[in-house]
Amino acid sequence: MKAKKYALSMIAVYMAYLTHGIQALIFSQNQVNFALQWGFDMSDPQSEAYKLGVAAVSTAIAWTGFGKFCSVWIGGEISDRVGRKKLMIGGAILYVICFLTMLFTRNATLAAFAGFLAGVATSGFWDASGYPAVQEAYPAAPGAALIGIKFFVSLSGMIYPLLAVRNAAAGNWKLNIYIPLAMSFVVLALATAAPYVYDDEKKAAKNSKDGSGDAIAAEIQAAKDRMLVQPNVFTKFLAYFYAFLCMAIMYGAQQYTKAFGLAYSGLTEVQAAGMTTIYTLGSLCAVIFWAFMMAKLKWNPLKVILVDSVMTVAALAVVLLIHNVTIVYIAILCIGFFSAGGALQTGLGVVQMFNPGPKGRNTGIYYTFMGAASYLIPVVASRLTVISGEGAAVYTLMGLMLILAILATLSTLYLITQHKKVFGESPL
């Protein structure tokens, strides 16, 4: 069984995303301390200097997204050419450099460059190699294997916000950087030691004189043979574009939930950090739930993302309209469950369904749309913060996320109708 033979490669990938879960939050959860380290005066939250410090952190977050956008499209192609191992190792090395830079720099521009490196490492290296690697290692339930990535992102995302607040309160906030730095070295060791399905099969195909070793091409052809008709160009585009819609919602909630809680729910710093933890707890519960639904009950990925999209619309509407602390906590839990509980990873399965091809290439195209969203959202947040202040900015951002969730629902409904046409059966 592949899952047993290549278990170490799955462990390496999951450890990488456990580390990434911290990287994704590190700027937003240490916002004031980073701004102080970069030389901004953060003593008065109403001052222009404070706004500039917050905007500088959002800029660093945006550069992380820009790094993803610039690299993921080519990362998938490189992964298909050179294999999964080299990119997993390269991503770990870049993470080490990234966290070392964050630890010591006193320059906001250099910190933004560290964010850029993190984006390149995450999408250009790990997304391009790790996502295909777990699907290949667990072919019996590739959707569940993909959602496993989200489980580990959510696990660190649930713990890290509270840990960050505690370390900062104890006067040792830089421990919040040392922890993911150490984890990056662990990923480097695991990635180096692990075998990978794709690498082994590619080597076997190269060594096979009669071509019988090319299991990769045979798998792609089998997927194409299932189609009654070829999906149209718009269908293929929507399958990829879902990554933009999903990531914009997920990234906005992940990065700015804490600020929303401080501005509109009257929460303390610790309570607001707890909102991020609750959001992540929702995503963690969803990972377990959807993995069961797809692996055991064989739910179609389109059915999963339809439920996710509809419920995300409802939860965001509640957050915008009702500011009662208890209601907001419940709504944030639901947003985490339905928008960040593996929807992005499940969408990749939809891409592979409608456009069978090399997994690295498909991952690269899909995550290019994701990278665009992870760059655009913090850029918008930064501009809105300078123009209207942090509180008004995060509220406007939540409204934008609601619109995108409605678009995601409509897109999914269209893809469901196309599934019936292409495969001759309803995904519902």
C-alpha positions as CSV (number, residue, x, y, z in Angstrom):
1,M,0.0,0.0,0.0
2,K,1.4,3.4,-1.1
3,A,0.3,5.1,2.1
4,K,2.5,2.9,4.2
5,K,5.5,2.9,1.9
6,Y,5.4,6.7,1.6
7,A,4.2,7.6,5.0
8,L,7.4,9.6,5.7
9,S,6.7,11.9,2.7
10,M,3.2,12.5,4.1
11,I,4.6,13.3,7.5
12,A,7.1,15.7,5.9
13,V,4.4,17.5,4.0
14,Y,2.1,17.7,7.1
15,M,4.9,19.0,9.3
16,A,5.6,21.6,6.6
17,Y,2.1,22.9,6.8
18,L,2.1,22.8,10.6
19,T,4.9,25.3,10.2
20,H,3.1,27.2,7.5
21,G,0.1,27.6,9.8
22,I,2.3,29.8,12.0
23,Q,4.0,31.6,9.2
24,A,0.5,32.6,7.8
25,L,-0.3,34.3,11.1
26,I,3.1,35.5,12.4
27,F,2.8,39.1,11.1
28,S,-0.8,39.8,12.1
29,Q,-0.5,38.1,15.5
30,N,2.7,40.1,16.4
31,Q,1.6,43.3,14.6
32,V,2.6,45.9,17.3
33,N,5.9,44.2,18.2
34,F,7.0,43.9,14.6
35,A,6.1,47.6,14.0
36,L,8.0,48.6,17.0
37,Q,11.0,46.6,15.9
38,W,10.9,48.3,12.5
39,G,11.0,51.8,14.2
40,F,7.3,52.9,14.2
41,D,5.8,54.7,17.2
42,M,2.9,52.5,18.4
43,S,2.1,54.2,21.7
44,D,-1.1,55.9,20.5
45,P,-3.6,53.8,18.5
46,Q,-5.2,57.0,17.2
47,S,-2.1,58.5,15.8
48,E,-0.9,58.6,12.2
49,A,2.3,56.8,13.2
50,Y,0.3,53.9,14.5
51,K,-1.7,53.7,11.3
52,L,1.5,53.7,9.3
53,G,2.9,50.9,11.5
54,V,-0.3,48.8,11.0
55,A,-0.1,49.5,7.2
56,A,3.6,48.4,7.2
57,V,2.5,45.0,8.7
58,S,-0.2,44.7,6.1
59,T,2.3,45.4,3.4
60,A,4.5,42.6,4.7
61,I,1.5,40.3,4.6
62,A,0.8,41.5,1.1
63,W,4.3,40.7,0.0
64,T,3.8,37.1,1.3
65,G,0.9,36.9,-1.1
66,F,2.9,38.4,-3.9
67,G,5.6,35.8,-3.4
68,K,2.9,33.1,-3.8
69,F,1.5,34.7,-6.9
70,C,4.9,35.1,-8.6
71,S,6.1,31.6,-7.9
72,V,3.3,29.0,-7.8
73,W,2.6,28.9,-11.5
74,I,6.1,28.0,-12.3
75,G,6.6,25.8,-9.2
76,G,4.1,23.3,-10.4
77,E,5.9,22.9,-13.7
78,I,9.3,22.5,-12.0
79,S,7.8,20.0,-9.6
80,D,6.6,17.9,-12.5
81,R,10.0,18.1,-14.1
82,V,12.5,17.6,-11.2
83,G,10.2,15.8,-8.6
84,R,8.7,16.5,-5.2
85,K,11.8,16.0,-3.0
86,K,13.9,18.9,-4.3
87,L,11.1,21.4,-3.9
88,M,10.2,20.3,-0.4
89,I,13.8,20.7,0.6
90,G,14.1,24.1,-1.1
91,G,11.0,25.4,0.6
92,A,12.3,24.4,4.0
93,I,15.6,26.2,3.4
94,L,13.7,29.4,2.3
95,Y,11.6,29.2,5.5
96,V,14.8,29.1,7.6
97,I,16.1,32.2,5.9
98,C,12.7,33.9,6.2
99,F,12.4,33.4,9.9
100,L,16.0,34.4,10.6
101,T,15.3,37.7,8.7
102,M,12.2,38.3,10.7
103,L,14.1,37.7,13.9
104,F,16.9,40.2,13.4
105,T,15.8,42.9,10.9
106,R,14.9,46.4,12.0
107,N,13.8,47.4,8.5
108,A,10.2,47.1,7.3
109,T,11.3,46.7,3.7
110,L,13.6,43.8,4.5
111,A,10.8,42.3,6.6
112,A,8.5,42.5,3.6
113,F,11.1,40.8,1.6
114,A,11.1,38.0,4.2
115,G,7.4,37.8,3.7
116,F,8.0,37.5,0.0
117,L,10.4,34.6,0.5
118,A,7.8,32.9,2.7
119,G,5.3,33.2,-0.1
120,V,7.7,31.8,-2.6
121,A,8.6,28.9,-0.2
122,T,5.0,28.1,0.5
123,S,3.5,28.2,-2.9
124,G,6.4,27.9,-5.4
125,F,8.0,25.1,-3.4
126,W,5.7,23.4,-0.9
127,D,2.3,23.8,-2.6
128,A,3.7,22.7,-5.9
129,S,5.3,19.6,-4.4
130,G,3.4,18.8,-1.2
131,Y,-0.1,18.8,-2.5
132,P,0.6,16.4,-5.3
133,A,2.8,14.3,-3.0
134,V,0.1,13.5,-0.5
135,Q,-2.4,12.7,-3.3
136,E,0.1,10.4,-4.9
137,A,0.9,8.7,-1.6
138,Y,-2.7,8.1,-0.7
139,P,-4.6,7.4,-4.0
140,A,-7.4,5.5,-2.2
141,A,-8.7,8.9,-0.9
142,P,-6.7,11.8,-2.3
143,G,-9.4,14.3,-1.2
144,A,-9.0,13.2,2.4
145,A,-5.2,13.4,2.0
146,L,-5.5,17.0,0.8
147,I,-7.7,18.0,3.7
148,G,-5.1,16.5,6.0
149,I,-2.9,19.4,5.0
150,K,-5.6,21.8,6.2
151,F,-5.8,19.9,9.5
152,F,-2.2,20.7,10.3
153,V,-2.5,24.3,9.1
154,S,-5.5,24.7,11.4
155,L,-3.9,22.9,14.3
156,S,-1.0,25.4,14.5
157,G,-3.4,28.3,13.7
158,M,-5.5,27.4,16.7
159,I,-2.7,27.2,19.2
160,Y,-0.3,29.9,17.9
161,P,-2.5,33.1,18.6
162,L,-2.9,32.3,22.3
163,L,0.8,31.3,22.5
164,A,1.9,34.5,20.8
165,V,-0.1,36.7,23.3
166,R,1.2,34.7,26.3
167,N,4.9,35.1,25.1
168,A,4.4,38.8,24.4
169,A,2.9,39.3,27.9
170,A,5.8,37.5,29.4
171,G,8.2,39.9,27.6
172,N,9.6,37.3,25.3
173,W,7.7,37.9,22.0
174,K,10.6,36.8,19.9
175,L,10.0,33.2,21.0
176,N,7.1,33.5,18.6
177,I,9.7,33.5,15.8
178,Y,12.1,31.0,17.3
179,I,9.4,28.3,17.4
180,P,8.6,28.2,13.7
181,L,12.4,28.6,12.9
182,A,13.1,25.4,14.8
183,M,10.1,23.7,13.1
184,S,11.6,24.7,9.7
185,F,14.8,22.8,10.5
186,V,12.7,19.7,11.4
187,V,10.9,19.9,8.0
188,L,14.2,20.2,6.3
189,A,15.4,16.9,7.9
190,L,12.1,15.1,7.2
191,A,11.9,16.3,3.6
192,T,15.5,15.1,2.9
193,A,14.9,11.7,4.4
194,A,11.5,10.9,2.8
195,P,10.9,9.0,-0.4
196,Y,8.2,10.3,-2.8
197,V,5.8,8.4,-5.1
198,Y,6.2,10.7,-8.1
199,D,10.0,10.7,-7.9
200,D,10.1,6.9,-7.8
201,E,7.6,6.5,-10.6
202,K,9.3,9.0,-12.8
203,K,12.6,7.2,-12.3
204,A,10.9,3.9,-13.1
205,A,9.4,5.3,-16.3
206,K,12.7,6.6,-17.4
207,N,14.3,3.2,-16.8
208,S,11.5,1.2,-18.4
209,K,12.5,0.3,-21.9
210,D,9.0,-0.6,-23.1
211,G,7.4,2.5,-21.4
212,S,5.3,0.4,-19.0
213,G,6.6,2.2,-16.1
214,D,4.8,5.5,-17.0
215,A,2.0,5.1,-14.4
216,I,1.6,8.9,-14.3
217,A,0.4,9.2,-17.9
218,A,-1.9,6.1,-17.6
219,E,-3.6,7.7,-14.5
220,I,-4.2,11.0,-16.5
221,Q,-5.6,9.1,-19.5
222,A,-7.9,7.0,-17.3
223,A,-9.4,10.3,-15.8
224,K,-10.0,11.7,-19.3
225,D,-11.7,8.5,-20.4
226,R,-14.4,9.0,-17.8
227,M,-15.6,12.1,-19.6
228,L,-18.6,11.9,-21.9
229,V,-17.8,15.3,-23.4
230,Q,-15.0,17.8,-22.8
231,P,-15.7,20.6,-20.3
232,N,-15.8,24.0,-21.9
233,V,-13.2,26.7,-21.3
234,F,-15.4,28.7,-18.9
235,T,-15.9,25.6,-16.7
236,K,-12.2,25.0,-16.5
237,F,-11.6,28.6,-15.6
238,L,-14.2,28.6,-12.8
239,A,-12.6,25.5,-11.4
240,Y,-9.3,27.4,-11.1
241,F,-10.9,30.7,-10.1
242,Y,-12.6,29.1,-7.1
243,A,-9.1,29.3,-5.5
244,F,-9.2,33.1,-5.7
245,L,-12.7,33.3,-4.2
246,C,-12.0,30.8,-1.4
247,M,-8.6,32.2,-0.5
248,A,-9.8,35.8,-0.4
249,I,-12.4,34.9,2.2
250,M,-10.2,32.6,4.2
251,Y,-7.2,35.0,4.2
252,G,-9.3,37.9,5.2
253,A,-10.9,36.1,8.1
254,Q,-7.6,34.6,9.2
255,Q,-5.6,37.9,9.2
256,Y,-8.2,40.4,10.3
257,T,-10.6,38.5,12.7
258,K,-8.6,39.8,15.7
259,A,-8.8,43.4,14.5
260,F,-12.6,43.0,13.9
261,G,-13.0,41.7,17.5
262,L,-11.1,44.7,19.0
263,A,-13.0,47.2,16.9
264,Y,-16.6,46.0,17.0
265,S,-17.1,43.5,19.9
266,G,-15.3,45.4,22.7
267,L,-12.8,42.6,23.3
268,T,-9.5,42.7,25.1
269,E,-6.3,41.7,23.3
270,V,-6.4,38.2,24.7
271,Q,-10.1,37.8,23.9
272,A,-9.6,39.1,20.3
273,A,-6.7,36.6,19.8
274,G,-9.1,34.0,21.0
275,M,-11.4,34.8,18.1
276,T,-8.6,33.7,15.7
277,T,-8.3,30.5,17.8
278,I,-12.1,29.9,17.6
279,Y,-12.0,30.5,13.8
280,T,-9.2,28.0,13.5
281,L,-11.0,25.5,15.8
282,G,-13.9,25.6,13.4
283,S,-11.6,24.8,10.5
284,L,-10.0,22.0,12.5
285,C,-13.4,20.4,13.2
286,A,-14.3,20.8,9.5
287,V,-11.2,19.0,8.4
288,I,-12.1,15.9,10.4
289,F,-15.8,16.1,9.3
290,W,-15.1,16.5,5.6
291,A,-12.3,14.0,5.5
292,F,-14.8,11.4,6.8
293,M,-17.5,12.5,4.3
294,M,-15.2,12.2,1.3
295,A,-13.2,9.1,2.4
296,K,-15.9,7.0,3.9
297,L,-19.2,8.3,2.4
298,K,-17.6,9.2,-1.0
299,W,-19.1,12.7,-1.2
300,N,-18.2,14.4,-4.4
301,P,-15.9,17.5,-3.9
302,L,-18.5,19.7,-5.6
303,K,-21.1,18.8,-3.0
304,V,-18.6,19.7,-0.2
305,I,-17.8,23.1,-1.6
306,L,-21.5,24.0,-2.3
307,V,-22.3,23.4,1.4
308,D,-19.1,25.4,2.4
309,S,-20.0,28.3,0.1
310,V,-23.7,28.7,1.2
311,M,-22.9,28.5,4.9
312,T,-20.0,30.9,4.6
313,V,-22.5,33.5,3.1
314,A,-24.8,33.0,6.1
315,A,-22.0,33.3,8.7
316,L,-20.5,36.4,7.2
317,A,-23.9,38.1,7.0
318,V,-24.4,37.4,10.7
319,V,-20.9,38.8,11.6
320,L,-21.7,42.0,9.7
321,L,-25.2,42.5,11.1
322,I,-25.0,41.3,14.7
323,H,-22.1,42.5,17.0
324,N,-23.1,40.6,20.1
325,V,-20.0,38.9,21.4
326,T,-21.6,35.4,21.7
327,I,-23.2,35.5,18.3
328,V,-20.0,36.8,16.7
329,Y,-18.0,33.9,18.3
330,I,-20.5,31.4,16.9
331,A,-20.4,33.0,13.5
332,I,-16.6,33.1,13.5
333,L,-16.6,29.4,14.4
334,C,-18.9,28.8,11.4
335,I,-16.7,30.9,9.1
336,G,-13.7,28.8,10.1
337,F,-15.6,25.6,9.6
338,F,-17.0,26.3,6.2
339,S,-14.5,28.7,4.6
340,A,-11.2,27.4,6.0
341,G,-12.0,23.7,6.8
342,G,-10.4,22.3,3.6
343,A,-12.6,24.1,1.0
344,L,-9.4,25.4,-0.8
345,Q,-7.9,21.9,-0.8
346,T,-11.1,20.3,-1.9
347,G,-11.4,22.8,-4.8
348,L,-8.1,21.4,-6.1
349,G,-9.8,18.0,-6.4
350,V,-12.4,19.7,-8.6
351,V,-9.7,21.1,-10.9
352,Q,-8.2,17.6,-11.3
353,M,-11.7,16.3,-12.1
354,F,-12.5,18.8,-14.9
355,N,-9.0,19.1,-16.2
356,P,-7.0,15.9,-15.7
357,G,-3.3,16.5,-16.1
358,P,0.0,16.6,-14.3
359,K,-0.8,17.4,-10.6
360,G,2.1,19.8,-10.2
361,R,0.9,21.9,-13.2
362,N,-2.7,22.0,-12.1
363,T,-1.7,22.9,-8.5
364,G,0.5,25.7,-9.9
365,I,-2.3,27.2,-12.0
366,Y,-4.9,26.8,-9.2
367,Y,-2.6,28.4,-6.6
368,T,-1.7,31.3,-8.9
369,F,-5.3,32.4,-8.4
370,M,-4.9,31.8,-4.7
371,G,-1.7,33.8,-4.6
372,A,-3.5,36.7,-6.3
373,A,-6.1,36.8,-3.5
374,S,-3.5,36.5,-0.7
375,Y,-1.7,39.5,-2.2
376,L,-4.8,41.6,-3.0
377,I,-6.6,41.3,0.3
378,P,-3.9,42.8,2.5
379,V,-3.2,45.5,-0.1
380,V,-6.8,46.5,0.1
381,A,-6.7,46.3,3.9
382,S,-3.6,48.5,4.0
383,R,-5.1,51.2,1.7
384,L,-8.4,51.2,3.6
385,T,-6.5,51.5,6.9
386,V,-4.7,54.6,5.8
387,I,-7.8,56.1,4.4
388,S,-10.4,55.3,7.1
389,G,-8.6,53.8,10.0
390,E,-8.3,50.2,11.1
391,G,-11.9,49.7,12.4
392,A,-13.7,50.9,9.3
393,A,-11.2,49.0,7.1
394,V,-11.9,45.6,8.6
395,Y,-15.7,46.1,8.4
396,T,-15.5,47.0,4.7
397,L,-13.3,44.0,4.2
398,M,-15.9,41.7,5.8
399,G,-18.5,43.1,3.4
400,L,-16.2,42.4,0.4
401,M,-15.7,38.8,1.7
402,L,-19.5,38.4,1.8
403,I,-19.8,39.4,-1.9
404,L,-17.0,36.9,-2.8
405,A,-18.8,34.2,-0.9
406,I,-21.9,34.8,-2.9
407,L,-19.9,34.6,-6.1
408,A,-18.3,31.3,-4.9
409,T,-21.8,29.9,-4.4
410,L,-23.0,30.8,-7.9
411,S,-19.8,29.4,-9.4
412,T,-20.2,26.1,-7.6
413,L,-23.8,25.8,-8.8
414,Y,-22.7,26.3,-12.4
415,L,-20.0,23.6,-12.0
416,I,-22.6,21.2,-10.6
417,T,-24.6,21.6,-13.8
418,Q,-21.5,21.0,-15.9
419,H,-20.6,17.9,-13.9
420,K,-23.9,16.3,-15.0
421,K,-23.1,17.1,-18.6
422,V,-19.5,16.0,-18.5
423,F,-19.8,12.8,-16.4
424,G,-23.4,11.9,-16.9
425,E,-24.3,12.1,-13.2
426,S,-25.1,14.7,-10.6
427,P,-22.4,15.3,-7.9
428,L,-25.2,15.8,-5.4
